[in-house]
Amino acid sequence: MFPGHPHVPQSGEEDHSACVVVRELLDRVGDKWSVLVIALLGKGSQRFSELKRSIDGISQRMLTLTLRQLERDGLVLRTVYATVPPRVDYALTEMGASVLEPLRTLIDWAEEHGTDVAGARRRYDDAAENTKESSTATR
């Protein structure tokens, strides 16, 4: 965790419990599909089919699972309307909306530093490849 962080206990069993909770929440809101769903719902309530069309590459099953998990975590509200066929809307809860700002900050950082990270990966991979080639050549 982050030593000295005021919201994270620093020792004992409480520390382990806090780590588990933080890890689980970061797994949820850091998951690529959850980030996209939260960002889209940040623009307003949407139907399942609208979300599916907007998220390239997500399967119906994965979108269903993602929405259920976000609903279970209290980040998304699912509203069913008694129409024929039934209409289901998804929207962020107040708590779900509160994660938009930190996500936006992370997205902005990724956009700003994406090429830097790609360059670092290339340099790392090139160095690893050169090391592998030189160790093979010396055998």
Buried (B, 14 or more C-beta within 10 A) or exposed (E): EEEEEEEBBEEEEEEEEBEEEBEEEEEBBEBEBBBBBBBBBBEEEBEBEBBBEBBEEBEEEEBEEBBEBBBEBEBBBEEEEEEEEEEBBBBBBEEBBEBBEEBEEEEEEEEEEEEEEEEEEEEEEEEEEEEEEEEEEEE
